[in-house]
């Protein structure tokens, strides 16, 4: 792969025309288009890890996406600067804008996540693998069945951005090819997802991904007639690194705010990323600035860690550029950083598993969210399968007109249900759940 082909401002759905309305670059227009979109706004009411805030504000999908976007900009800008010293021919080309592209990918990467975090994602999968949806196996194609049983938020984000929903224009959000390719972490079909269950695009959007990947010169790893599979677009590694850093380190900060971790535990985890000399310097700086509030100390330590991990990931990307461009770099950037930082990151991951993700406050929202999603899947899929029934008609009336729930094709109706449910906020999902179960009535 080569950078001059990989960075393209051609737009999906507008390949034959190239409108310019102002002085913004095409990639900046992608970013603005997302910021002002309804799917992006809805992220403010979708669970990240912890329940949405009561008296203590923790991260939701929106704040997480904004932080990933910000860090992605730094990663992209720093990589661009380093690589342009090695490849002067890239100066003055679209390559200079990779910071903006990764920034936009950070905004978009979680658009497809359903309500209630990973428990919502699991509820959609489980409905078809172990719930009432198992009975639909013989009524749909093998390809759709693979998509449904492996439902993946990242693949759903690509669908949201590219699918032509009712009333929308060709190309969906009409984003640039490179921005779209930069969010697809698992660029292969669901049928080859394997045991990890991740994939990059639903069968309904496979043609779009093939078109984008072939235009950009992304290496195809599947033979003719096999399920589609490509290597990653190089900028995916930077978006993923920003996501990995923000997800892990910000969860530690949130856990401290919620008193799941003591200050001593948090300080030990965060200082673990530095050698003795740097630790002493950090402590001196905190003391010299007169910082005594423990939350502010954690904020400063977190900032130091994020900065260190950012520079480490930039170094890994630049050092492995050649392997990345031939599709032979098969790990995340964060897994290839220096031993001290890698070990400290693993310790954070271990503590997160034991003290955060298994904490009662997190398990409670996962249990409740799973039950809500399970009920919505059961009733709304039933309505899609048997639309002639009276109760089905009542439920179908709740669907937005952009979802093709009235289609004659059962597969299209099933995807309309997935689109509707996965697009819900936590509060809206709870509201529909209560109405379906007769718990909430407008007159009471």
Buried (B, 14 or more C-beta within 10 A) or exposed (E): BEBEEBBBBBBBBBEEEEEEEEEEBBBBBBBEBBEEBEBBEBBEBBBBBBBBEEEEEBBBBBBBBBBBBBBBBBBBBBBBEBBBEEBEEBEEEBBBBBBBBBBBBBBBBBBBBBBBBBBBBBBBBBBBBEBBBEEBEEEBEEBBBBBBBBBBBBBBBBBBBBBEBEEEEEBBBBBBBBBBBBBBBBBBBBBBBEEEBBBBBBBBBBEBBBBBBEBBBBBBBEEEEEBBBBBBBBBBBBBBBBBBBBBBBBBBBBBBBBEBBEEEBBBBBBBBBBEEEBBEEBBEEBEEEEBEEBEEBBBBBBEBBBBBBBBBBBBBBBEBBEEBBEBEBEEBBBEBBEEBBBEBBBBBBEBBEEBBBEBEBBEEBBEBBBBBBBBBBBBBBBBBBEBEEEEBEEBBEEBEEBBBBEBEEBBBBBBBBBBBBBBBBBEEBBBBBEBBEEEEEEEE
